[in-house]
Amino acid sequence: MPQLNPGPWLLIMTMSWMTLLLIMQPKLLHFTPTNPMSNKTKTSPNPTPWTWPWT
């Protein structure tokens, strides 16, 4: 069964993961988010009661 032979794909998989973890991830972590977190406290809106016409 060819899928049990780790020779052709194991090296490619480990090299791609190492590239992602060691090279790409530190570069991606330097980006700042477009919407930074604010220090405001969340306030819930005060809902007005709904008057149903049939009650």
Buried (B, 14 or more C-beta within 10 A) or exposed (E): EEEEEEEEEEEEEEEEEEEEEEEEEEEEEEEEEEEEEEEEEEEEEEEEEEEEEEE
